């Protein structure tokens, strides 16, 4: 972090980057969830398999979304150093 105050343009750029990180993370999470849990919605599977696919898709999608936010914001932080 710099020692001085940030300009309005720098604050706006950070705000846009946070929005991009959150939006891209939501998109990634939704795509991963749909990919993993999709077969449970399309085919008639045993209840245990359907539950496993839903929980697995939600867990994997959520984890990757969090990692996406961390990755984007970490990359942005390095640009301001």
C-alpha positions, 0 to 999 in steps of 0.5 A: 500500500502506498503511504499517501492518500489515493485519488478518486480514480484509484478508489474507483478502479478498486471499486470496479475491480471488487465488482469484477471479482464478485461477478466473475466469482458468482459466474464461476460458482454457478457454472461449476455447480451446474456442471456437477449437479446438472445430471441430478436435474436431468436424469432420475438418479438414486436419492443418495447420488442426487444429494451427493451431486448437489452437495458436491456441486455447491461445495466445489462451486463455493470454494472456487468462487472464494478462490476466484475473489482472492485471486483477482483481488490479490492480483490487483493488490500487486499492481498498486504496490 
